[in-house]
Amino acid sequence: MVYKTKGTCSQAINVEVEDGIITSVQFVGGCAGNTAGIAKLVVGMKADDVISRLEGTPCGTRPTSCPDQLAKALKQFKAGQTANA
């Protein structure tokens, strides 16, 4: 899925989840090293674990961040899976 971010330097997040496990994450824009590191860390993790760890993470004085936006993307993905079930 492609998630359009809000309130961050990144513009979007491409994320793939199979059977509740994150298989791929790619940030479009943002701080290249930080977003690449986040992407590598979360691949292979359960989406629920990533949501619980990253949700609510601020970026400086901003109330959201690229990690927080990834959590929001995963929540949206999960909501879509539930709606389609």
Secondary structure, 3 states (H helix, E strand, C coil): CEEECCCCCEEEEEEEEECCEEEEEEEEECCHHHHHHHHHHHCCCEHHHHHHHHCCCCECCECCCHHHHHHHHHHHHHHHHHHHC
